[in-house]
Amino acid sequence: EWQPALKNVSSSWDVGIIDGLSGWTTFVEDVPAETIARRFRYDVALVSALKDLEEDIMEGLRERGLDDSMCTSGFTVVVKESCDGMGDVSEKHGTGPAVPEKAVRFSFTIMSISIRVEGEDDGITIFQEQKPNSELSCRPLCLMFVDESDHETLTAILGPVVAERKAMMESRLIISVGGLLRSFRFFFRGTGYDEKMVREMEGLEASGSTYICTLCDSTRAEASQNKVLHSITRSHDENLERYEIWRTNPFSESADELRDRVKGVSAKPFMETQPTLDALHCDIGNATEFYKIFQDEIGEVYQRSNPSREERRRWRSTLDKQLRTKMKLKPVMRMNGNYARRLMTREAVEAVCELVPSEERREALRRLMELYLQMKPVWRSTCPSRDCPDQLCRYSYNSQQFADILSTTFKYRYDGKITNYLHKTLAHVPEIVERDGSIGAWASEGNESGNK
């Protein structure tokens, strides 16, 4: 039972898997509604997840020495939400209904449950998800045949999910756990999104935009000049305000002035996401960048300007061949997580250094990788303050050193430009860790491996 009762929630009582559009009253044209989406009602899915954790909750109360007959209210549940597109899911043979070839999956993970006891200021954590990135803890909520770039259809289908989530935030759940009725409040944090999805949900321009960051207002040029000193300024509410300014143009500015005022917010933010950094895609983005640096160093680009495409191709095949013989790394079409993890190692750098003529440049490459390997555990680990406290303490110093090498030795690559994830890695990691305690735990891997 919910108190007060949930508003805007589909009232179907025999709740199993429901049509993805139920609870959505406005008319969505041209959508084959019966084929396009299936989902669980959000509140029902959460109740089911809590019932699964019933034993863990009781165990947690016992371990903390709390009398379970006294603890009937004041429970808080923190939920991580993830959403990701699934590429090509077409039927390989056979004739099913005609549906889009792409799918999107929305899921959630119960991250922690805590309770507030009379006389205590802080909540006492009684359950903490130990494997927040496993597909086992990541519960699917909605599966839809939609291309993640089809903003209209995506928002139409996730509309009811957003409405249910909003209703649940203003209400409490009364549910029997361990034989007694207890009341739970829910907090939702949408962190399991890659950058493309965040930009779509939050109304920002696509990732090639001059406004390169989903966390701060920096432009690409600014971020390449000042690599380290930025703080998180964007938020869902601010994006909504900026969208209103974009829509109404109250100061009658020109298109360029207006765009600069709203910092690239040009669509209506649809779903609140937590400004964070997606650890998996951070790995991938940075590895792609290193892969390109390796090619440039093999060709000694720092000595010359604009090499031809032929030359670049030659360097690339040299690099691929070397990585294949020394590291058993097959070339990939598109960088993936496994390749990224193998590439970002000392062995890989040593293999590349064999192809780099100048000793000075080899040293710079080794130093760059060394710093990167010092920084990486901080945004990968589930609890950096426990798993790698030293690297956490040194992070800002390391990122400053890293930035210095980029702006001197590798100036040819970073003059006025820098990639989105490299900017976030250098500028925002310590602040996010300080706020959330972890980046890795809130990443999207659980959802990604569920997609598989």
Secondary structure as a PSIPRED ss2 file (coil, helix, strand):
# PSIPRED VFORMAT (PSIPRED V4.0)

   1 E C   1.000  0.000  0.000
   2 W E   0.000  0.000  1.000
   3 Q E   0.000  0.000  1.000
   4 P C   1.000  0.000  0.000
   5 A C   1.000  0.000  0.000
   6 L C   1.000  0.000  0.000
   7 K C   1.000  0.000  0.000
   8 N C   1.000  0.000  0.000
   9 V C   1.000  0.000  0.000
  10 S C   1.000  0.000  0.000
  11 S C   1.000  0.000  0.000
  12 S C   1.000  0.000  0.000
  13 W C   1.000  0.000  0.000
  14 D C   1.000  0.000  0.000
  15 V C   1.000  0.000  0.000
  16 G C   1.000  0.000  0.000
  17 I E   0.000  0.000  1.000
  18 I E   0.000  0.000  1.000
  19 D E   0.000  0.000  1.000
  20 G C   1.000  0.000  0.000
  21 L C   1.000  0.000  0.000
  22 S C   1.000  0.000  0.000
  23 G C   1.000  0.000  0.000
  24 W C   1.000  0.000  0.000
  25 T C   1.000  0.000  0.000
  26 T C   1.000  0.000  0.000
  27 F C   1.000  0.000  0.000
  28 V C   1.000  0.000  0.000
  29 E C   1.000  0.000  0.000
  30 D C   1.000  0.000  0.000
  31 V C   1.000  0.000  0.000
  32 P C   1.000  0.000  0.000
  33 A H   0.000  1.000  0.000
  34 E H   0.000  1.000  0.000
  35 T H   0.000  1.000  0.000
  36 I H   0.000  1.000  0.000
  37 A E   0.000  0.000  1.000
  38 R E   0.000  0.000  1.000
  39 R E   0.000  0.000  1.000
  40 F E   0.000  0.000  1.000
  41 R C   1.000  0.000  0.000
  42 Y H   0.000  1.000  0.000
  43 D H   0.000  1.000  0.000
  44 V H   0.000  1.000  0.000
  45 A H   0.000  1.000  0.000
  46 L H   0.000  1.000  0.000
  47 V H   0.000  1.000  0.000
  48 S H   0.000  1.000  0.000
  49 A H   0.000  1.000  0.000
  50 L H   0.000  1.000  0.000
  51 K H   0.000  1.000  0.000
  52 D H   0.000  1.000  0.000
  53 L C   1.000  0.000  0.000
  54 E H   0.000  1.000  0.000
  55 E H   0.000  1.000  0.000
  56 D H   0.000  1.000  0.000
  57 I H   0.000  1.000  0.000
  58 M H   0.000  1.000  0.000
  59 E H   0.000  1.000  0.000
  60 G H   0.000  1.000  0.000
  61 L H   0.000  1.000  0.000
  62 R H   0.000  1.000  0.000
  63 E H   0.000  1.000  0.000
  64 R C   1.000  0.000  0.000
  65 G C   1.000  0.000  0.000
  66 L C   1.000  0.000  0.000
  67 D C   1.000  0.000  0.000
  68 D C   1.000  0.000  0.000
  69 S C   1.000  0.000  0.000
  70 M C   1.000  0.000  0.000
  71 C C   1.000  0.000  0.000
  72 T C   1.000  0.000  0.000
  73 S C   1.000  0.000  0.000
  74 G C   1.000  0.000  0.000
  75 F E   0.000  0.000  1.000
  76 T E   0.000  0.000  1.000
  77 V E   0.000  0.000  1.000
  78 V E   0.000  0.000  1.000
  79 V E   0.000  0.000  1.000
  80 K E   0.000  0.000  1.000
  81 E E   0.000  0.000  1.000
  82 S E   0.000  0.000  1.000
  83 C E   0.000  0.000  1.000
  84 D E   0.000  0.000  1.000
  85 G E   0.000  0.000  1.000
  86 M E   0.000  0.000  1.000
  87 G E   0.000  0.000  1.000
  88 D E   0.000  0.000  1.000
  89 V C   1.000  0.000  0.000
  90 S C   1.000  0.000  0.000
  91 E C   1.000  0.000  0.000
  92 K C   1.000  0.000  0.000
  93 H C   1.000  0.000  0.000
  94 G C   1.000  0.000  0.000
  95 T C   1.000  0.000  0.000
  96 G C   1.000  0.000  0.000
  97 P C   1.000  0.000  0.000
  98 A C   1.000  0.000  0.000
  99 V C   1.000  0.000  0.000
 100 P C   1.000  0.000  0.000
 101 E C   1.000  0.000  0.000
 102 K E   0.000  0.000  1.000
 103 A E   0.000  0.000  1.000
 104 V E   0.000  0.000  1.000
 105 R E   0.000  0.000  1.000
 106 F E   0.000  0.000  1.000
 107 S E   0.000  0.000  1.000
 108 F E   0.000  0.000  1.000
 109 T E   0.000  0.000  1.000
 110 I E   0.000  0.000  1.000
 111 M E   0.000  0.000  1.000
 112 S E   0.000  0.000  1.000
 113 I E   0.000  0.000  1.000
 114 S E   0.000  0.000  1.000
 115 I E   0.000  0.000  1.000
 116 R C   1.000  0.000  0.000
 117 V C   1.000  0.000  0.000
 118 E C   1.000  0.000  0.000
 119 G C   1.000  0.000  0.000
 120 E C   1.000  0.000  0.000
 121 D C   1.000  0.000  0.000
 122 D C   1.000  0.000  0.000
 123 G C   1.000  0.000  0.000
 124 I E   0.000  0.000  1.000
 125 T E   0.000  0.000  1.000
 126 I E   0.000  0.000  1.000
 127 F E   0.000  0.000  1.000
 128 Q E   0.000  0.000  1.000
 129 E C   1.000  0.000  0.000
 130 Q C   1.000  0.000  0.000
 131 K C   1.000  0.000  0.000
 132 P C   1.000  0.000  0.000
 133 N C   1.000  0.000  0.000
 134 S C   1.000  0.000  0.000
 135 E C   1.000  0.000  0.000
 136 L C   1.000  0.000  0.000
 137 S C   1.000  0.000  0.000
 138 C C   1.000  0.000  0.000
 139 R E   0.000  0.000  1.000
 140 P E   0.000  0.000  1.000
 141 L E   0.000  0.000  1.000
 142 C E   0.000  0.000  1.000
 143 L E   0.000  0.000  1.000
 144 M E   0.000  0.000  1.000
 145 F C   1.000  0.000  0.000
 146 V C   1.000  0.000  0.000
 147 D C   1.000  0.000  0.000
 148 E C   1.000  0.000  0.000
 149 S C   1.000  0.000  0.000
 150 D C   1.000  0.000  0.000
 151 H H   0.000  1.000  0.000
 152 E H   0.000  1.000  0.000
 153 T H   0.000  1.000  0.000
 154 L H   0.000  1.000  0.000
 155 T H   0.000  1.000  0.000
 156 A H   0.000  1.000  0.000
 157 I H   0.000  1.000  0.000
 158 L H   0.000  1.000  0.000
 159 G H   0.000  1.000  0.000
 160 P H   0.000  1.000  0.000
 161 V H   0.000  1.000  0.000
 162 V H   0.000  1.000  0.000
 163 A H   0.000  1.000  0.000
 164 E H   0.000  1.000  0.000
 165 R H   0.000  1.000  0.000
 166 K H   0.000  1.000  0.000
 167 A H   0.000  1.000  0.000
 168 M H   0.000  1.000  0.000
 169 M H   0.000  1.000  0.000
 170 E C   1.000  0.000  0.000
 171 S C   1.000  0.000  0.000
 172 R E   0.000  0.000  1.000
 173 L E   0.000  0.000  1.000
 174 I E   0.000  0.000  1.000
 175 I E   0.000  0.000  1.000
 176 S E   0.000  0.000  1.000
 177 V E   0.000  0.000  1.000
 178 G C   1.000  0.000  0.000
 179 G C   1.000  0.000  0.000
 180 L E   0.000  0.000  1.000
 181 L E   0.000  0.000  1.000
 182 R E   0.000  0.000  1.000
 183 S E   0.000  0.000  1.000
 184 F E   0.000  0.000  1.000
 185 R E   0.000  0.000  1.000
 186 F E   0.000  0.000  1.000
 187 F E   0.000  0.000  1.000
 188 F E   0.000  0.000  1.000
 189 R E   0.000  0.000  1.000
 190 G E   0.000  0.000  1.000
 191 T E   0.000  0.000  1.000
 192 G E   0.000  0.000  1.000
 193 Y C   1.000  0.000  0.000
 194 D C   1.000  0.000  0.000
 195 E H   0.000  1.000  0.000
 196 K H   0.000  1.000  0.000
 197 M H   0.000  1.000  0.000
 198 V H   0.000  1.000  0.000
 199 R H   0.000  1.000  0.000
 200 E H   0.000  1.000  0.000
 201 M H   0.000  1.000  0.000
 202 E C   1.000  0.000  0.000
 203 G C   1.000  0.000  0.000
 204 L E   0.000  0.000  1.000
 205 E C   1.000  0.000  0.000
 206 A C   1.000  0.000  0.000
 207 S C   1.000  0.000  0.000
 208 G C   1.000  0.000  0.000
 209 S C   1.000  0.000  0.000
 210 T C   1.000  0.000  0.000
 211 Y E   0.000  0.000  1.000
 212 I C   1.000  0.000  0.000
 213 C C   1.000  0.000  0.000
 214 T C   1.000  0.000  0.000
 215 L C   1.000  0.000  0.000
 216 C C   1.000  0.000  0.000
 217 D C   1.000  0.000  0.000
 218 S C   1.000  0.000  0.000
 219 T E   0.000  0.000  1.000
 220 R H   0.000  1.000  0.000
 221 A H   0.000  1.000  0.000
 222 E H   0.000  1.000  0.000
 223 A H   0.000  1.000  0.000
 224 S H   0.000  1.000  0.000
 225 Q H   0.000  1.000  0.000
 226 N C   1.000  0.000  0.000
 227 K C   1.000  0.000  0.000
 228 V C   1.000  0.000  0.000
 229 L C   1.000  0.000  0.000
 230 H C   1.000  0.000  0.000
 231 S C   1.000  0.000  0.000
 232 I C   1.000  0.000  0.000
 233 T C   1.000  0.000  0.000
 234 R C   1.000  0.000  0.000
 235 S C   1.000  0.000  0.000
 236 H H   0.000  1.000  0.000
 237 D H   0.000  1.000  0.000
 238 E H   0.000  1.000  0.000
 239 N H   0.000  1.000  0.000
 240 L H   0.000  1.000  0.000
 241 E H   0.000  1.000  0.000
 242 R H   0.000  1.000  0.000
 243 Y H   0.000  1.000  0.000
 244 E H   0.000  1.000  0.000
 245 I H   0.000  1.000  0.000
 246 W H   0.000  1.000  0.000
 247 R H   0.000  1.000  0.000
 248 T H   0.000  1.000  0.000
 249 N C   1.000  0.000  0.000
 250 P C   1.000  0.000  0.000
 251 F C   1.000  0.000  0.000
 252 S C   1.000  0.000  0.000
 253 E C   1.000  0.000  0.000
 254 S C   1.000  0.000  0.000
 255 A H   0.000  1.000  0.000
 256 D H   0.000  1.000  0.000
 257 E H   0.000  1.000  0.000
 258 L H   0.000  1.000  0.000
 259 R H   0.000  1.000  0.000
 260 D H   0.000  1.000  0.000
 261 R H   0.000  1.000  0.000
 262 V H   0.000  1.000  0.000
 263 K C   1.000  0.000  0.000
 264 G C   1.000  0.000  0.000
 265 V E   0.000  0.000  1.000
 266 S C   1.000  0.000  0.000
 267 A C   1.000  0.000  0.000
 268 K C   1.000  0.000  0.000
 269 P C   1.000  0.000  0.000
 270 F C   1.000  0.000  0.000
 271 M C   1.000  0.000  0.000
 272 E C   1.000  0.000  0.000
 273 T C   1.000  0.000  0.000
 274 Q C   1.000  0.000  0.000
 275 P C   1.000  0.000  0.000
 276 T C   1.000  0.000  0.000
 277 L C   1.000  0.000  0.000
 278 D C   1.000  0.000  0.000
 279 A H   0.000  1.000  0.000
 280 L H   0.000  1.000  0.000
 281 H H   0.000  1.000  0.000
 282 C H   0.000  1.000  0.000
 283 D H   0.000  1.000  0.000
 284 I H   0.000  1.000  0.000
 285 G H   0.000  1.000  0.000
 286 N H   0.000  1.000  0.000
 287 A H   0.000  1.000  0.000
 288 T H   0.000  1.000  0.000
 289 E H   0.000  1.000  0.000
 290 F H   0.000  1.000  0.000
 291 Y H   0.000  1.000  0.000
 292 K H   0.000  1.000  0.000
 293 I H   0.000  1.000  0.000
 294 F H   0.000  1.000  0.000
 295 Q H   0.000  1.000  0.000
 296 D H   0.000  1.000  0.000
 297 E H   0.000  1.000  0.000
 298 I H   0.000  1.000  0.000
 299 G C   1.000  0.000  0.000
 300 E C   1.000  0.000  0.000
 301 V H   0.000  1.000  0.000
 302 Y H   0.000  1.000  0.000
 303 Q H   0.000  1.000  0.000
 304 R C   1.000  0.000  0.000
 305 S C   1.000  0.000  0.000
 306 N C   1.000  0.000  0.000
 307 P C   1.000  0.000  0.000
 308 S C   1.000  0.000  0.000
 309 R H   0.000  1.000  0.000
 310 E H   0.000  1.000  0.000
 311 E H   0.000  1.000  0.000
 312 R H   0.000  1.000  0.000
 313 R H   0.000  1.000  0.000
 314 R H   0.000  1.000  0.000
 315 W H   0.000  1.000  0.000
 316 R H   0.000  1.000  0.000
 317 S H   0.000  1.000  0.000
 318 T H   0.000  1.000  0.000
 319 L H   0.000  1.000  0.000
 320 D H   0.000  1.000  0.000
 321 K H   0.000  1.000  0.000
 322 Q H   0.000  1.000  0.000
 323 L H   0.000  1.000  0.000
 324 R H   0.000  1.000  0.000
 325 T H   0.000  1.000  0.000
 326 K H   0.000  1.000  0.000
 327 M H   0.000  1.000  0.000
 328 K C   1.000  0.000  0.000
 329 L C   1.000  0.000  0.000
 330 K C   1.000  0.000  0.000
 331 P C   1.000  0.000  0.000
 332 V C   1.000  0.000  0.000
 333 M C   1.000  0.000  0.000
 334 R C   1.000  0.000  0.000
 335 M C   1.000  0.000  0.000
 336 N C   1.000  0.000  0.000
 337 G H   0.000  1.000  0.000
 338 N H   0.000  1.000  0.000
 339 Y H   0.000  1.000  0.000
 340 A H   0.000  1.000  0.000
 341 R H   0.000  1.000  0.000
 342 R H   0.000  1.000  0.000
 343 L H   0.000  1.000  0.000
 344 M C   1.000  0.000  0.000
 345 T C   1.000  0.000  0.000
 346 R H   0.000  1.000  0.000
 347 E H   0.000  1.000  0.000
 348 A H   0.000  1.000  0.000
 349 V H   0.000  1.000  0.000
 350 E H   0.000  1.000  0.000
 351 A H   0.000  1.000  0.000
 352 V H   0.000  1.000  0.000
 353 C H   0.000  1.000  0.000
 354 E C   1.000  0.000  0.000
 355 L C   1.000  0.000  0.000
 356 V C   1.000  0.000  0.000
 357 P C   1.000  0.000  0.000
 358 S C   1.000  0.000  0.000
 359 E H   0.000  1.000  0.000
 360 E H   0.000  1.000  0.000
 361 R H   0.000  1.000  0.000
 362 R H   0.000  1.000  0.000
 363 E H   0.000  1.000  0.000
 364 A H   0.000  1.000  0.000
 365 L H   0.000  1.000  0.000
 366 R H   0.000  1.000  0.000
 367 R H   0.000  1.000  0.000
 368 L H   0.000  1.000  0.000
 369 M H   0.000  1.000  0.000
 370 E H   0.000  1.000  0.000
 371 L H   0.000  1.000  0.000
 372 Y H   0.000  1.000  0.000
 373 L H   0.000  1.000  0.000
 374 Q H   0.000  1.000  0.000
 375 M H   0.000  1.000  0.000
 376 K H   0.000  1.000  0.000
 377 P H   0.000  1.000  0.000
 378 V H   0.000  1.000  0.000
 379 W H   0.000  1.000  0.000
 380 R H   0.000  1.000  0.000
 381 S C   1.000  0.000  0.000
 382 T C   1.000  0.000  0.000
 383 C C   1.000  0.000  0.000
 384 P H   0.000  1.000  0.000
 385 S H   0.000  1.000  0.000
 386 R H   0.000  1.000  0.000
 387 D H   0.000  1.000  0.000
 388 C C   1.000  0.000  0.000
 389 P H   0.000  1.000  0.000
 390 D H   0.000  1.000  0.000
 391 Q H   0.000  1.000  0.000
 392 L H   0.000  1.000  0.000
 393 C H   0.000  1.000  0.000
 394 R H   0.000  1.000  0.000
 395 Y H   0.000  1.000  0.000
 396 S H   0.000  1.000  0.000
 397 Y H   0.000  1.000  0.000
 398 N H   0.000  1.000  0.000
 399 S H   0.000  1.000  0.000
 400 Q H   0.000  1.000  0.000
 401 Q H   0.000  1.000  0.000
 402 F H   0.000  1.000  0.000
 403 A H   0.000  1.000  0.000
 404 D H   0.000  1.000  0.000
 405 I H   0.000  1.000  0.000
 406 L H   0.000  1.000  0.000
 407 S H   0.000  1.000  0.000
 408 T H   0.000  1.000  0.000
 409 T C   1.000  0.000  0.000
 410 F C   1.000  0.000  0.000
 411 K H   0.000  1.000  0.000
 412 Y H   0.000  1.000  0.000
 413 R H   0.000  1.000  0.000
 414 Y H   0.000  1.000  0.000
 415 D C   1.000  0.000  0.000
 416 G C   1.000  0.000  0.000
 417 K C   1.000  0.000  0.000
 418 I C   1.000  0.000  0.000
 419 T C   1.000  0.000  0.000
 420 N H   0.000  1.000  0.000
 421 Y H   0.000  1.000  0.000
 422 L H   0.000  1.000  0.000
 423 H H   0.000  1.000  0.000
 424 K H   0.000  1.000  0.000
 425 T H   0.000  1.000  0.000
 426 L H   0.000  1.000  0.000
 427 A H   0.000  1.000  0.000
 428 H C   1.000  0.000  0.000
 429 V H   0.000  1.000  0.000
 430 P H   0.000  1.000  0.000
 431 E H   0.000  1.000  0.000
 432 I H   0.000  1.000  0.000
 433 V H   0.000  1.000  0.000
 434 E H   0.000  1.000  0.000
 435 R H   0.000  1.000  0.000
 436 D H   0.000  1.000  0.000
 437 G C   1.000  0.000  0.000
 438 S C   1.000  0.000  0.000
 439 I C   1.000  0.000  0.000
 440 G H   0.000  1.000  0.000
 441 A H   0.000  1.000  0.000
 442 W H   0.000  1.000  0.000
 443 A C   1.000  0.000  0.000
 444 S C   1.000  0.000  0.000
 445 E H   0.000  1.000  0.000
 446 G H   0.000  1.000  0.000
 447 N H   0.000  1.000  0.000
 448 E H   0.000  1.000  0.000
 449 S H   0.000  1.000  0.000
 450 G H   0.000  1.000  0.000
 451 N H   0.000  1.000  0.000
 452 K C   1.000  0.000  0.000
